[in-house]
Amino acid sequence: MADVNWGSLLDDSADAFEILPVGKYRMKVIKAEATQASTGKLMFKVVMEVITGPKTGKTVYNNITMTTDNKKALYMFFVNMAALGISEAYLKGNPKPTTEQVAAKMVGAVADVTIDHSSWQGRDRENVKGMTAVSAGTGSVNSMTPSIPTPAAAPAAAAAEPAGEYPGMLAEEAPVANPGAPKLPF
């Protein structure tokens, strides 16, 4: 068996869990898989990649679980699905799509994703707090996503630039007080 350079491997893994700062990022779904949660519920494992700003290429993992015994949780499941390109019309279509087809349809979807932090096993980690669908080239949101007031958009040239002290976020997405926003159940 070959010798292992443990120090080099430790150095290589040092930034593996560098987390995104709290904020909003434009992301694209690069992988989605239908699976079953430990509770037996349908769950989609989604991998998203930042596509703008200095954190471009950073990946974020999110699990979206269907909870059928709680109407509010079920509604939020469908809000998140809509943000990832799975519209109400698509889900009501015939023949009904399989879970694998639903997961495959998510791949390539672009969304504005709000990231916050929590602690797990003594380490901070990033959480997907919310998602808003972005239609390619238009900036419009999916019809199933709740309407949340946002500040006036910055000029088009500034939209692709990071928002100064909020690296990776779109300029028009810098945090602002939003008293009209609905309270989410998570």
N, CA and C atoms as a LAMMPS dump frame, in Angstrom:
ITEM: TIMESTEP
0
ITEM: NUMBER OF ATOMS
558
ITEM: BOX BOUNDS ff ff ff
-5.0000000000000000e+02 5.0000000000000000e+02
-5.0000000000000000e+02 5.0000000000000000e+02
-5.0000000000000000e+02 5.0000000000000000e+02
ITEM: ATOMS id mol type element x y z
1 1 1 N 0.847 -1.177 0
2 1 2 C 0 0 0
3 1 3 C 0.893 1.241 0
4 2 1 N 0.501 2.251 -0.745
5 2 2 C 1.282 3.483 -0.873
6 2 3 C 1.158 4.344 0.381
7 3 1 N 2.196 5.128 0.623
8 3 2 C 2.161 6.081 1.728
9 3 3 C 1.123 7.161 1.427
10 4 1 N 0.506 7.666 2.467
11 4 2 C -0.496 8.725 2.336
12 4 3 C 0.088 10.009 2.892
13 5 1 N -0.03 11.094 2.149
14 5 2 C 0.408 12.398 2.624
15 5 3 C -0.772 13.045 3.35
16 6 1 N -0.919 12.72 4.618
17 6 2 C -2.063 13.169 5.402
18 6 3 C -2.155 14.685 5.487
19 7 1 N -1.05 15.359 5.664
20 7 2 C -1.051 16.818 5.758
21 7 3 C -1.587 17.461 4.493
22 8 1 N -1.167 16.959 3.353
23 8 2 C -1.649 17.487 2.076
24 8 3 C -3.153 17.269 1.926
25 9 1 N -3.623 16.093 2.317
26 9 2 C -5.058 15.808 2.233
27 9 3 C -5.854 16.708 3.168
28 10 1 N -5.336 16.946 4.373
29 10 2 C -6.005 17.873 5.299
30 10 3 C -6.082 19.275 4.705
31 11 1 N -4.982 19.74 4.103
32 11 2 C -4.972 21.061 3.465
33 11 3 C -5.985 21.124 2.331
34 12 1 N -6.065 20.058 1.525
35 12 2 C -6.998 20.013 0.398
36 12 3 C -8.452 20.093 0.854
37 13 1 N -8.755 19.563 2.039
38 13 2 C -10.14 19.531 2.505
39 13 3 C -10.517 20.726 3.373
40 14 1 N -9.566 21.612 3.687
41 14 2 C -9.779 22.698 4.655
42 14 3 C -10.959 23.594 4.321
43 15 1 N -11.165 23.921 3.039
44 15 2 C -12.253 24.84 2.689
45 15 3 C -13.482 24.112 2.145
46 16 1 N -13.577 22.804 2.358
47 16 2 C -14.69 22.015 1.828
48 16 3 C -16.033 22.479 2.371
49 17 1 N -16.054 22.979 3.585
50 17 2 C -17.318 23.387 4.182
51 17 3 C -17.425 24.896 4.355
52 18 1 N -16.723 25.644 3.515
53 18 2 C -16.884 27.094 3.506
54 18 3 C -18.326 27.381 3.098
55 19 1 N -19.03 28.127 3.923
56 19 2 C -20.444 28.371 3.636
57 19 3 C -20.644 29.758 3.052
58 20 1 N -21.726 29.889 2.305
59 20 2 C -22.078 31.18 1.726
60 20 3 C -22.504 32.131 2.833
61 21 1 N -22.166 33.408 2.713
62 21 2 C -22.703 34.388 3.665
63 21 3 C -24.23 34.447 3.558
64 22 1 N -24.893 34.833 4.634
65 22 2 C -26.343 35.005 4.625
66 22 3 C -26.691 36.007 3.54
67 23 1 N -27.711 35.716 2.747
68 23 2 C -28.15 36.624 1.693
69 23 3 C -28.905 35.9 0.605
70 24 1 N -29.101 36.591 -0.509
71 24 2 C -29.842 36.048 -1.641
72 24 3 C -28.899 35.878 -2.816
73 25 1 N -28.972 34.728 -3.464
74 25 2 C -28.09 34.364 -4.576
75 25 3 C -28.904 33.826 -5.739
76 26 1 N -28.465 34.125 -6.941
77 26 2 C -29.07 33.518 -8.127
78 26 3 C -28.398 32.171 -8.334
79 27 1 N -29.23 31.102 -8.383
80 27 2 C -28.7 29.741 -8.479
81 27 3 C -29.418 28.953 -9.562
82 28 1 N -28.713 27.939 -10.032
83 28 2 C -29.247 27.038 -11.05
84 28 3 C -29.199 25.615 -10.494
85 29 1 N -30.272 24.855 -10.705
86 29 2 C -30.312 23.46 -10.268
87 29 3 C -29.411 22.653 -11.199
88 30 1 N -28.415 21.971 -10.619
89 30 2 C -27.511 21.153 -11.435
90 30 3 C -27.783 19.654 -11.248
91 31 1 N -28.542 19.304 -10.193
92 31 2 C -28.881 17.906 -9.977
93 31 3 C -30.121 17.843 -9.089
94 32 1 N -31.008 16.908 -9.381
95 32 2 C -32.19 16.692 -8.547
96 32 3 C -32.518 15.201 -8.568
97 33 1 N -32.881 14.69 -7.405
98 33 2 C -33.165 13.26 -7.284
99 33 3 C -34.383 13.062 -6.392
100 34 1 N -35.327 12.243 -6.856
101 34 2 C -36.473 11.87 -6.038
102 34 3 C -36.047 10.703 -5.158
103 35 1 N -36.367 10.799 -3.864
104 35 2 C -35.981 9.746 -2.933
105 35 3 C -37.009 9.695 -1.807
106 36 1 N -36.715 8.92 -0.784
107 36 2 C -37.599 8.813 0.362
108 36 3 C -36.85 9.28 1.603
109 37 1 N -37.48 10.179 2.355
110 37 2 C -36.894 10.664 3.609
111 37 3 C -36.92 9.539 4.642
112 38 1 N -36.174 9.701 5.719
113 38 2 C -36.15 8.696 6.779
114 38 3 C -37.536 8.509 7.401
115 39 1 N -38.411 9.489 7.243
116 39 2 C -39.782 9.418 7.758
117 39 3 C -40.709 8.669 6.81
118 40 1 N -40.201 8.283 5.634
119 40 2 C -41.02 7.595 4.634
120 40 3 C -41.686 8.541 3.653
121 41 1 N -41.513 9.849 3.838
122 41 2 C -42.144 10.839 2.965
123 41 3 C -41.331 11.023 1.69
124 42 1 N -42.021 11.438 0.617
125 42 2 C -41.35 11.765 -0.639
126 42 3 C -40.44 12.968 -0.415
127 43 1 N -39.225 12.872 -0.91
128 43 2 C -38.271 13.963 -0.755
129 43 3 C -37.481 14.123 -2.05
130 44 1 N -37.199 15.381 -2.394
131 44 2 C -36.335 15.686 -3.528
132 44 3 C -35.028 16.239 -2.987
133 45 1 N -33.919 15.604 -3.343
134 45 2 C -32.588 16.101 -3.005
135 45 3 C -32.142 16.959 -4.178
136 46 1 N -31.864 18.232 -3.911
137 46 2 C -31.549 19.189 -4.964
138 46 3 C -30.163 19.782 -4.715
139 47 1 N -29.355 19.851 -5.763
140 47 2 C -28.051 20.504 -5.706
141 47 3 C -28.134 21.723 -6.613
142 48 1 N -27.828 22.903 -6.035
143 48 2 C -27.882 24.153 -6.786
144 48 3 C -26.503 24.795 -6.792
145 49 1 N -26.23 25.565 -7.841
146 49 2 C -24.936 26.217 -8.001
147 49 3 C -25.141 27.718 -8.183
148 50 1 N -24.355 28.512 -7.459
149 50 2 C -24.402 29.967 -7.61
150 50 3 C -23.929 30.313 -9.017
151 51 1 N -24.679 31.188 -9.719
152 51 2 C -24.329 31.514 -11.104
153 51 3 C -23.952 32.975 -11.318
154 52 1 N -23.914 33.784 -10.24
155 52 2 C -23.481 35.181 -10.359
156 52 3 C -22.617 35.554 -9.166
157 53 1 N -21.785 36.57 -9.34
158 53 2 C -21.004 37.123 -8.234
159 53 3 C -19.75 36.34 -7.909
160 54 1 N -19.047 36.762 -6.865
161 54 2 C -17.768 36.148 -6.515
162 54 3 C -17.894 34.71 -6.014
163 55 1 N -19.067 34.272 -5.649
164 55 2 C -19.265 32.897 -5.18
165 55 3 C -19.76 31.982 -6.306
166 56 1 N -19.655 32.447 -7.552
167 56 2 C -20.066 31.635 -8.696
168 56 3 C -19.393 30.271 -8.627
169 57 1 N -20.193 29.228 -8.835
170 57 2 C -19.678 27.865 -8.805
171 57 3 C -19.854 27.168 -7.47
172 58 1 N -20.133 27.915 -6.396
173 58 2 C -20.352 27.318 -5.072
174 58 3 C -21.664 26.546 -5.103
175 59 1 N -21.659 25.328 -4.571
176 59 2 C -22.87 24.511 -4.57
177 59 3 C -23.546 24.521 -3.206
178 60 1 N -24.873 24.383 -3.257
179 60 2 C -25.704 24.335 -2.061
180 60 3 C -26.639 23.131 -2.215
181 61 1 N -26.844 22.421 -1.117
182 61 2 C -27.714 21.25 -1.112
183 61 3 C -28.997 21.589 -0.374
184 62 1 N -30.124 21.093 -0.902
185 62 2 C -31.41 21.353 -0.271
186 62 3 C -32.297 20.127 -0.425
187 63 1 N -32.969 19.746 0.639
188 63 2 C -33.945 18.659 0.584
189 63 3 C -35.334 19.261 0.698
190 64 1 N -36.204 18.889 -0.22
191 64 2 C -37.584 19.377 -0.222
192 64 3 C -38.479 18.173 0.038
193 65 1 N -39.117 18.153 1.211
194 65 2 C -39.904 17 1.635
195 65 3 C -41.399 17.31 1.574
196 66 1 N -42.162 16.362 1.033
197 66 2 C -43.617 16.511 0.945
198 66 3 C -44.242 16.01 2.24
199 67 1 N -44.953 16.918 2.932
200 67 2 C -45.648 16.574 4.17
201 67 3 C -47.134 16.71 3.914
202 68 1 N -47.816 15.581 3.702
203 68 2 C -49.228 15.621 3.306
204 68 3 C -50.186 15.796 4.472
205 69 1 N -49.722 15.621 5.713
206 69 2 C -50.613 15.725 6.86
207 69 3 C -50.656 17.133 7.465
208 70 1 N -50.026 18.108 6.812
209 70 2 C -50.018 19.496 7.282
210 70 3 C -50.211 20.391 6.064
211 71 1 N -51.381 21.03 5.966
212 71 2 C -51.715 21.808 4.767
213 71 3 C -50.729 22.948 4.505
214 72 1 N -50.27 23.625 5.545
215 72 2 C -49.324 24.725 5.345
216 72 3 C -47.985 24.189 4.837
217 73 1 N -47.518 23.103 5.407
218 73 2 C -46.26 22.498 4.948
219 73 3 C -46.404 22.003 3.512
220 74 1 N -47.566 21.441 3.175
221 74 2 C -47.805 20.969 1.815
222 74 3 C -47.82 22.146 0.84
223 75 1 N -48.46 23.252 1.248
224 75 2 C -48.466 24.456 0.412
225 75 3 C -47.034 24.949 0.165
226 76 1 N -46.214 25.001 1.212
227 76 2 C -44.833 25.464 1.062
228 76 3 C -44.025 24.507 0.184
229 77 1 N -44.325 23.216 0.255
230 77 2 C -43.685 22.252 -0.639
231 77 3 C -43.949 22.655 -2.089
232 78 1 N -45.208 22.963 -2.406
233 78 2 C -45.546 23.337 -3.785
234 78 3 C -44.992 24.708 -4.171
235 79 1 N -44.868 25.622 -3.223
236 79 2 C -44.224 26.911 -3.501
237 79 3 C -42.767 26.674 -3.897
238 80 1 N -42.081 25.836 -3.142
239 80 2 C -40.684 25.517 -3.467
240 80 3 C -40.568 24.78 -4.789
241 81 1 N -41.491 23.875 -5.062
242 81 2 C -41.474 23.166 -6.344
243 81 3 C -41.665 24.152 -7.5
244 82 1 N -42.591 25.094 -7.338
245 82 2 C -42.836 26.088 -8.393
246 82 3 C -41.594 26.945 -8.634
247 83 1 N -40.88 27.267 -7.565
248 83 2 C -39.654 28.059 -7.709
249 83 3 C -38.605 27.301 -8.513
250 84 1 N -38.706 25.976 -8.543
251 84 2 C -37.746 25.147 -9.276
252 84 3 C -38.326 24.635 -10.591
253 85 1 N -39.335 25.338 -11.107
254 85 2 C -39.848 25.042 -12.443
255 85 3 C -40.938 24.002 -12.517
256 86 1 N -41.452 23.556 -11.385
257 86 2 C -42.506 22.543 -11.383
258 86 3 C -43.837 23.249 -11.12
259 87 1 N -44.488 23.659 -12.192
260 87 2 C -45.711 24.459 -12.084
261 87 3 C -46.922 23.605 -11.722
262 88 1 N -47.942 24.274 -11.257
263 88 2 C -49.216 23.628 -10.95
264 88 3 C -49.774 22.957 -12.207
265 89 1 N -49.691 23.639 -13.332
266 89 2 C -50.198 23.078 -14.594
267 89 3 C -49.462 21.789 -14.953
268 90 1 N -48.16 21.773 -14.767
269 90 2 C -47.374 20.569 -15.059
270 90 3 C -47.815 19.413 -14.166
271 91 1 N -47.993 19.679 -12.879
272 91 2 C -48.36 18.614 -11.944
273 91 3 C -49.782 18.102 -12.168
274 92 1 N -50.672 18.95 -12.68
275 92 2 C -52.05 18.531 -12.933
276 92 3 C -52.217 17.883 -14.307
277 93 1 N -51.181 17.917 -15.133
278 93 2 C -51.259 17.372 -16.486
279 93 3 C -51.429 15.864 -16.511
280 94 1 N -51.96 15.373 -17.644
281 94 2 C -52.091 13.933 -17.849
282 94 3 C -51.175 13.514 -18.967
283 95 1 N -50.456 12.398 -18.929
284 95 2 C -50.446 11.527 -17.763
285 95 3 C -49.661 12.164 -16.624
286 96 1 N -49.962 11.787 -15.418
287 96 2 C -49.291 12.357 -14.256
288 96 3 C -47.805 12.013 -14.312
289 97 1 N -46.949 12.999 -14.056
290 97 2 C -45.509 12.735 -14.113
291 97 3 C -45.051 11.866 -12.944
292 98 1 N -44.068 11.005 -13.192
293 98 2 C -43.47 10.214 -12.115
294 98 3 C -42.559 11.129 -11.295
295 99 1 N -42.183 10.69 -10.109
296 99 2 C -41.295 11.5 -9.278
297 99 3 C -39.949 11.7 -9.972
298 100 1 N -39.495 10.705 -10.727
299 100 2 C -38.228 10.833 -11.451
300 100 3 C -38.331 11.895 -12.548
301 101 1 N -39.485 11.953 -13.232
302 101 2 C -39.692 12.975 -14.26
303 101 3 C -39.746 14.368 -13.636
304 102 1 N -40.362 14.48 -12.471
305 102 2 C -40.423 15.765 -11.766
306 102 3 C -39.005 16.217 -11.408
307 103 1 N -38.208 15.311 -10.859
308 103 2 C -36.825 15.653 -10.494
309 103 3 C -36.038 16.073 -11.725
310 104 1 N -36.175 15.345 -12.825
311 104 2 C -35.445 15.677 -14.052
312 104 3 C -35.85 17.049 -14.58
313 105 1 N -37.122 17.415 -14.43
314 105 2 C -37.6 18.717 -14.92
315 105 3 C -37.003 19.879 -14.119
316 106 1 N -36.633 19.641 -12.858
317 106 2 C -36.034 20.7 -12.037
318 106 3 C -34.647 21.107 -12.542
319 107 1 N -33.915 20.171 -13.122
320 107 2 C -32.538 20.431 -13.539
321 107 3 C -32.529 21.547 -14.583
322 108 1 N -31.714 22.568 -14.325
323 108 2 C -31.617 23.73 -15.198
324 108 3 C -32.462 24.916 -14.74
325 109 1 N -33.381 24.697 -13.788
326 109 2 C -34.21 25.796 -13.27
327 109 3 C -33.327 26.821 -12.574
328 110 1 N -33.658 28.097 -12.749
329 110 2 C -32.921 29.191 -12.12
330 110 3 C -33.837 29.846 -11.093
331 111 1 N -33.301 30.087 -9.904
332 111 2 C -34.085 30.696 -8.83
333 111 3 C -33.213 31.647 -8.031
334 112 1 N -33.849 32.632 -7.422
335 112 2 C -33.176 33.472 -6.436
336 112 3 C -33.395 32.771 -5.099
337 113 1 N -32.288 32.397 -4.457
338 113 2 C -32.328 31.56 -3.264
339 113 3 C -31.824 32.359 -2.065
340 114 1 N -32.622 32.407 -1.013
341 114 2 C -32.238 33.087 0.219
342 114 3 C -31.572 32.082 1.142
343 115 1 N -30.356 32.421 1.567
344 115 2 C -29.55 31.56 2.424
345 115 3 C -29.461 32.164 3.818
346 116 1 N -29.642 31.325 4.841
347 116 2 C -29.332 31.712 6.209
348 116 3 C -28.469 30.601 6.809
349 117 1 N -28.141 30.708 8.07
350 117 2 C -27.242 29.739 8.706
351 117 3 C -27.899 29.095 9.917
352 118 1 N -27.454 27.871 10.215
353 118 2 C -27.82 27.189 11.453
354 118 3 C -26.617 26.348 11.869
355 119 1 N -26.683 25.796 13.045
356 119 2 C -25.583 24.977 13.537
357 119 3 C -26.001 23.514 13.513
358 120 1 N -25.087 22.641 13.071
359 120 2 C -25.327 21.208 13.044
360 120 3 C -24.038 20.512 13.425
361 121 1 N -24.071 19.69 14.447
362 121 2 C -22.909 18.991 14.979
363 121 3 C -21.745 19.943 15.248
364 122 1 N -22.088 21.11 15.815
365 122 2 C -21.077 22.081 16.208
366 122 3 C -20.501 22.915 15.073
367 123 1 N -21.019 22.77 13.864
368 123 2 C -20.521 23.549 12.718
369 123 3 C -21.664 24.373 12.142
370 124 1 N -21.348 25.606 11.755
371 124 2 C -22.337 26.395 11.033
372 124 3 C -22.527 25.779 9.662
373 125 1 N -23.746 25.837 9.168
374 125 2 C -24.02 25.373 7.817
375 125 3 C -25.062 26.281 7.197
376 126 1 N -25.145 26.248 5.884
377 126 2 C -26.1 27.088 5.187
378 126 3 C -27.425 26.351 5.03
379 127 1 N -28.5 27.115 5.106
380 127 2 C -29.856 26.606 4.912
381 127 3 C -30.508 27.399 3.804
382 128 1 N -31.304 26.729 3.004
383 128 2 C -32.125 27.427 2.024
384 128 3 C -33.372 27.879 2.77
385 129 1 N -33.506 29.189 2.929
386 129 2 C -34.629 29.771 3.678
387 129 3 C -35.849 29.961 2.775
388 130 1 N -35.589 30.258 1.494
389 130 2 C -36.68 30.468 0.55
390 130 3 C -36.149 30.544 -0.866
391 131 1 N -37.045 30.348 -1.812
392 131 2 C -36.674 30.391 -3.23
393 131 3 C -37.757 31.124 -4.019
394 132 1 N -37.322 31.869 -5.019
395 132 2 C -38.223 32.551 -5.932
396 132 3 C -37.789 32.222 -7.346
397 133 1 N -38.718 31.733 -8.157
398 133 2 C -38.396 31.365 -9.533
399 133 3 C -38.019 32.583 -10.344
400 134 1 N -37.101 32.385 -11.266
401 134 2 C -36.712 33.428 -12.208
402 134 3 C -36.889 32.849 -13.596
403 135 1 N -37.759 33.473 -14.394
404 135 2 C -37.92 33.021 -15.77
405 135 3 C -36.717 33.481 -16.564
406 136 1 N -36.182 32.609 -17.386
407 136 2 C -34.966 32.914 -18.156
408 136 3 C -35.119 34.215 -18.93
409 137 1 N -34.209 35.16 -18.673
410 137 2 C -34.15 36.405 -19.42
411 137 3 C -35.173 37.454 -19.035
412 138 1 N -36.201 37.096 -18.255
413 138 2 C -37.242 38.074 -17.967
414 138 3 C -37.186 38.606 -16.555
415 139 1 N -36.668 37.809 -15.636
416 139 2 C -36.647 38.228 -14.24
417 139 3 C -37.994 38.08 -13.566
418 140 1 N -39.024 37.57 -14.291
419 140 2 C -40.345 37.432 -13.681
420 140 3 C -40.399 36.183 -12.827
421 141 1 N -41.298 36.187 -11.853
422 141 2 C -41.407 35.055 -10.953
423 141 3 C -42.565 34.159 -11.36
424 142 1 N -42.509 32.91 -10.958
425 142 2 C -43.531 31.926 -11.249
426 142 3 C -44.834 32.328 -10.568
427 143 1 N -45.957 32.006 -11.185
428 143 2 C -47.256 32.434 -10.68
429 143 3 C -47.638 31.787 -9.357
430 144 1 N -47.029 30.66 -8.991
431 144 2 C -47.378 30.01 -7.736
432 144 3 C -46.6 30.566 -6.559
433 145 1 N -45.577 31.337 -6.819
434 145 2 C -44.766 31.897 -5.753
435 145 3 C -45.497 33.086 -5.148
436 146 1 N -45.615 33.159 -3.809
437 146 2 C -46.312 34.285 -3.198
438 146 3 C -45.668 35.608 -3.585
439 147 1 N -46.493 36.626 -3.741
440 147 2 C -45.991 37.942 -4.092
441 147 3 C -45.412 38.599 -2.848
442 148 1 N -44.133 38.911 -2.894
443 148 2 C -43.468 39.559 -1.767
444 148 3 C -42.909 40.874 -2.272
445 149 1 N -43.258 41.995 -1.638
446 149 2 C -42.748 43.279 -2.102
447 149 3 C -41.229 43.303 -2.083
448 150 1 N -40.641 43.893 -3.106
449 150 2 C -39.19 44.025 -3.175
450 150 3 C -38.846 45.473 -3.479
451 151 1 N -37.624 45.89 -3.153
452 151 2 C -37.231 47.262 -3.435
453 151 3 C -37.153 47.49 -4.947
454 152 1 N -37.164 48.755 -5.34
455 152 2 C -37.051 49.085 -6.756
456 152 3 C -35.768 48.501 -7.319
457 153 1 N -35.856 47.998 -8.543
458 153 2 C -34.697 47.355 -9.176
459 153 3 C -33.617 48.383 -9.49
460 154 1 N -32.374 47.946 -9.376
461 154 2 C -31.231 48.776 -9.75
462 154 3 C -31.15 48.812 -11.272
463 155 1 N -30.43 49.772 -11.844
464 155 2 C -30.276 49.79 -13.297
465 155 3 C -29.718 48.46 -13.783
466 156 1 N -30.076 48.075 -15.011
467 156 2 C -29.713 46.769 -15.562
468 156 3 C -28.219 46.485 -15.459
469 157 1 N -27.371 47.452 -15.696
470 157 2 C -25.923 47.226 -15.661
471 157 3 C -25.468 46.855 -14.252
472 158 1 N -26.137 47.378 -13.243
473 158 2 C -25.731 47.095 -11.868
474 158 3 C -26.26 45.757 -11.377
475 159 1 N -27.255 45.181 -12.044
476 159 2 C -27.881 43.955 -11.568
477 159 3 C -26.909 42.79 -11.478
478 160 1 N -25.919 42.73 -12.32
479 160 2 C -24.993 41.61 -12.307
480 160 3 C -23.84 41.821 -11.329
481 161 1 N -23.722 42.999 -10.77
482 161 2 C -22.626 43.299 -9.855
483 161 3 C -22.987 42.914 -8.431
484 162 1 N -22.035 42.484 -7.649
485 162 2 C -22.305 42.194 -6.242
486 162 3 C -22.731 43.462 -5.516
487 163 1 N -23.509 43.284 -4.468
488 163 2 C -24.05 44.423 -3.731
489 163 3 C -23.094 44.855 -2.626
490 164 1 N -21.874 45.212 -2.981
491 164 2 C -20.91 45.758 -2.03
492 164 3 C -20.665 44.854 -0.838
493 165 1 N -21.233 45.224 0.315
494 165 2 C -20.977 44.464 1.524
495 165 3 C -21.733 43.143 1.573
496 166 1 N -22.514 42.831 0.568
497 166 2 C -23.251 41.577 0.496
498 166 3 C -22.739 40.776 -0.697
499 167 1 N -21.544 40.173 -0.584
500 167 2 C -20.915 39.518 -1.721
501 167 3 C -21.765 38.385 -2.277
502 168 1 N -21.84 38.33 -3.61
503 168 2 C -22.559 37.273 -4.283
504 168 3 C -24.017 37.575 -4.524
505 169 1 N -24.548 38.57 -3.827
506 169 2 C -25.951 38.89 -4.011
507 169 3 C -26.097 39.875 -5.153
508 170 1 N -27.254 39.823 -5.78
509 170 2 C -27.562 40.786 -6.82
510 170 3 C -27.8 42.139 -6.155
511 171 1 N -27.423 43.206 -6.838
512 171 2 C -27.53 44.543 -6.256
513 171 3 C -28.941 44.853 -5.783
514 172 1 N -29.937 44.464 -6.565
515 172 2 C -31.309 44.779 -6.18
516 172 3 C -31.827 43.877 -5.078
517 173 1 N -31.032 42.897 -4.66
518 173 2 C -31.472 41.955 -3.644
519 173 3 C -30.831 42.189 -2.285
520 174 1 N -30.089 43.28 -2.1
521 174 2 C -29.473 43.56 -0.805
522 174 3 C -30.563 43.594 0.256
523 175 1 N -30.283 43.123 1.454
524 175 2 C -31.305 43.041 2.489
525 175 3 C -31.954 44.394 2.779
526 176 1 N -33.282 44.359 2.895
527 176 2 C -34.054 45.546 3.254
528 176 3 C -35.146 45.107 4.219
529 177 1 N -35.643 46.04 5.002
530 177 2 C -36.784 45.732 5.853
531 177 3 C -37.963 45.415 4.952
532 178 1 N -38.708 44.371 5.254
533 178 2 C -39.814 43.948 4.407
534 178 3 C -40.998 43.563 5.286
535 179 1 N -41.654 44.559 5.895
536 179 2 C -42.721 44.244 6.841
537 179 3 C -43.919 43.572 6.199
538 180 1 N -44.113 43.678 4.882
539 180 2 C -45.267 43.072 4.216
540 180 3 C -45.058 41.625 3.851
541 181 1 N -43.871 41.09 4.08
542 181 2 C -43.588 39.705 3.68
543 181 3 C -44.334 38.731 4.569
544 182 1 N -44.885 37.665 3.973
545 182 2 C -45.583 36.683 4.81
546 182 3 C -44.601 35.92 5.698
547 183 1 N -45.076 35.483 6.844
548 183 2 C -44.257 34.671 7.741
549 183 3 C -44.271 33.248 7.229
550 184 1 N -43.084 32.67 7.014
551 184 2 C -42.999 31.306 6.529
552 184 3 C -42.935 30.357 7.722
553 185 1 N -43.422 29.113 7.549
554 185 2 C -43.496 28.186 8.678
555 185 3 C -42.168 27.557 9.055
556 186 1 N -41.049 28.019 8.515
557 186 2 C -39.743 27.439 8.866
558 186 3 C -38.731 28.491 9.124
